[in-house]
Amino acid sequence: MTKDRKIKVLTFILFFGLLKGLVFISLVPVWQAPDEPAYYQEIEVVAMEHKIPGINNPKFIDHPPLYYMAATPFYLVGSFWGEAASVYAIRVFGILLLIGIGLISYLIAKELFPESEFIQLMTPALILLNPQLTFINGSVNSDSLLNFFFALFFWQGTRLVKKGIDVKSVIFMTLVIFGGLYTKERFLIATYVLGLLLLLLTIRFVWRRFDLSLVSIVRKIRVIDVFVFLASFFLIFSNLDLISREQARVIHISYDSSFGNYLFRQFWGYFGWLNIPMSQREYELINWLPILASVGIMVGFLKLISVPKYIFSKDNKAFSIVIDNKKRLVSSDHLIIYIFFVSSIILSLIAVSQYELYGAGSQGRYLFIIIIPFFIFISIGLNNLAEAGNKRLFTFIFIGLFIINFVALFNYIVPFYY
């Protein structure tokens, strides 16, 4: 694929995501999205009373104030045409943030896989074709800005690993951290992951500074072990929704009470006031994504164990693996970034499970903060299948998810409201 064609495909994906988002927000009536009235009221306080919730106005202290402040210009523009117009204007703000997330995911994938157009384009496509993410971002809800700051966090974290630490990167990451923390408390997860990332970068610096032997380390922690871990992770996630209602009756498992299944459904589509699920048919079709990605990860794993031949660079900064008579470079950058992504996913899953454990209530949308690393791993697995000869896989997945979005909108969202 030429560079011009890739840019055209990316532009189409982003434009489609924008158009889809505008359709979603126009068909959902005012005040009929989760927590929308409460968030709108706090934005109104900032705009009309010039008071920051939780700082010089103690009336509203549910969350930090940055989202309310950032949404205020959209509120003011929309308010010229009335209250309803101001709600739709703030929703547009959320959709613009969603398009930003899609673009950032492309930049991260390009940074990691400069030679794989499939991964670069599949990652934003999966994000923008998630109907639940569009539904949440297309409402008056601070999750939209939180998800955007997490996207910036993953992008800057990736650049810290690939480009190194300098004054600009430190300033940018500091702004992202403070921005995220002043948006929602859940961004605390990023501070723990950042600490791990800085530790890994310090270890790499010491490793290179004192010319430690990469050979001795790889003998203990091989790259194939990382693939085993990732494959196991995807296999576990893909099985969250594999048990059908009929199978559940046979083996005496309550399908609807499954915590993993509940998160899976809400991650992809639970509309209205988070009380309108899609049918089991749609979830089973969507579940083929992690299943296929698991197969793709295993394909990559089998290639590694079939030809376990390592070639080390002179400076010990990277090593290559010979696969199918082709030398493929595996740098420490990728290994650190994979750990960075996986740790973010694990910590987010732990946080969500803790919400459920202590009665706070968990929702699949809480996992949107790690949607970029999750879909990058999905894209890696799917790319392995595409390299194996499934050249039209991107088209099939795009069309399939487009149909899922169409069904979600006109079979579930519109009938619920109208």
Buried (B, 14 or more C-beta within 10 A) or exposed (E): EEEEEBEEBBEEBBEBBBEBBBBBBEBBEBEBBBBBEEBBBBBBBBBEEEBBBBEEBEEBEEBBBBBBBBBBEBBBBBBEEEEEBBBBBBBBBBBBBBBBBBBBBBBBBBBBBEEBBBBBBBBBBBBBBBBBBBBBBBBBBBBBBBBBBBBBBBBBBBBBBBEEBEEEBEEBBEEBBEBBBBBBEBBEBBEEBBEBBBEBBEEBEEBBEEEBEBEEEBEEEBBBEBBBBBBEBBBEBBBBBEBEEEEBEEEEEEBEEBEBBBBBBBBBBBBBEBEBBBEBEBBEBBBEBBBBBBBBBBBBBEBBEEEEEBEBEEEBBBBBBEBEEEEEEBBBBBBBBBBBBBBBBEBBBEBBBEBBEEEEEBBBBBBBBBBBBBBBBBBBBBBBBBBBEBEEBBEEBBEBBBEBBEBBBEEBBEEBEE
